[in-house]
Amino acid sequence: MTDDLDDALWWRTAAIYQVYVRSFADGDGDGVGDVAGLRARLPYLRDLGVDAVWLNPWYVSPMADGGYDVADFRDIDPVLGTLEEGRAFIEEAHTHGIRVVLDIVPNHVSDRHEWFRRALAAGPGAPERELFLFRDGRGPGGDEPPNNWIADFGGPAWTRTTDPDGTPGQWYLHLFAPEQPDLNWEHPRVHEEFRSILRFWFDRGVDGFRIDVAHGLVKDPALPDFERHSRDPYLAADGHTHPYADLDEVHEIYRDWRRVADSYDPPRVFVAEAWVTTPERLARYLRPDELHTAFNFHYLQAPWTAEGMRESIDESFAALGSVGAPVTWVLSNHDVVRHVSRFGRPDHAQHKALSELRDEPFDLALGTRRARAAALLSMALPGSVYLYQGEELGLWEVEDLPPEVLRDPTWEHSGYTDPGRDGCRVPLPWSGQEPPFGFGDGAEPWLPQPAGWATLTAERSARDPGSMLTLYRHALRLRRAEPGLTGEAMVWVDMGEEVLAFDREGVRCVVNFGAEPVDSPEGAEVLLASGEVVDGRLPRDTAVWLRLP
Ligand code: GLC
């Protein structure tokens, strides 16, 4: 935690905690997390030692995609709270030295958004429709979608509308669910609206924004058919340019937004959710007049091997260093399988989707041991680090949610084959012996918690010196207090092929990936270890922070 909220460069080194509001803490007893619950738990975040929180969207939303279908960006959804509670939350977070980052969703809105309702009502050819991507269908009667694009959740990226007179009408584009029509970023009104939304929240003291689908706003105006690359949805097959991922024109939008952020004192900041193909492409979003940081999905997707982790770290530093941007370290978020559950799988299976990963044998103890080591690695690297709520408790992915409780649109749009992302969004266990584990004291939580989380509650973990929570608290405290860990430099040290080791001004981080235990350097003092270090020897899947003599 930075005591000084005036530090304009806080984002270069911050530890930022991601709050999935619906699943964090329930203040009003309806089974859904909310702003009241979050306010009540602010002391927990202060004690954890984070510098900032990033909140998934809290705006008015019919929740077709967990709030990423926004009906009104200038208000908070009544299920989650009120604008007044939001204001109080921002103020209280600041009192605790915690900054607040919100989530902006510029690629699409909800189909209940006023703009889209008006566009539907106005009919083909009306100016209201120009704010979206409406097109006539192909084939006889316009019965076929305008192109062959596939939506991210499965199925065609186009839905046909019905005209006001009841006849089948035009189609509209949605890269995600049909309830999330894409905006037309060729239209100046869209630019103006988002500048105004940024100001609305910056004026209310918000410190920054995470930008949802930052790579996707601009589309090739010809909306051409294209074949996806078989291995990477953000690449087109045969070397063609992708028609909507990472187009060069998107950067002008962020230059514009940067000017808005820089007009505040202290300047506000951005973090991009940009799924691009290489760290070099990511660096383009972080040029000095664009965004500040971006999630490092390259690192998140690296296999748990010395070689894989080292390569992703090196590539990230090389690419982002070229534009002077700090690297971010992220292991989990609300879209991916929790890393305890990934790291507890055989190496070849760690990056499969949940639908396939589920069939691989799972070793919880192994996943937890590696998660502890990975946490120390991430928190020792120079740059900023993102923590997804519950990882500090060692939560695992809930892989056996009954089909009737699933809310992720992936489930429906995959034809009920892929359960999607609800397994990492299960409400947090705070206290007690059984569900709802102090999440709220009223209705059942909106997703059921596993009974096995009784050993992982925040209350119990706080008292257990061997818990994941205790490890995170110590690591975050040291990361701030230890002068060697506050700078931006690091140097690799060769301690063998199966070992990652690097120095940062008097502090060394060592991670052993190999079967053979590794000896600590003579005279080094153990600051923190993710597992047992016996006689200075570091076992497999263990990380240690050492102060060098
Ligand atoms: C981003 C969000 C994800 C959401 C999607 C559509 O990838 O992280 O949760 O479903 O955008 O907005």
Residues whose N, C-alpha, C, O or C-beta is under 5 A from the ligand:
A	BS01	GLC	D65 Y68 F176 D212 V213 D335
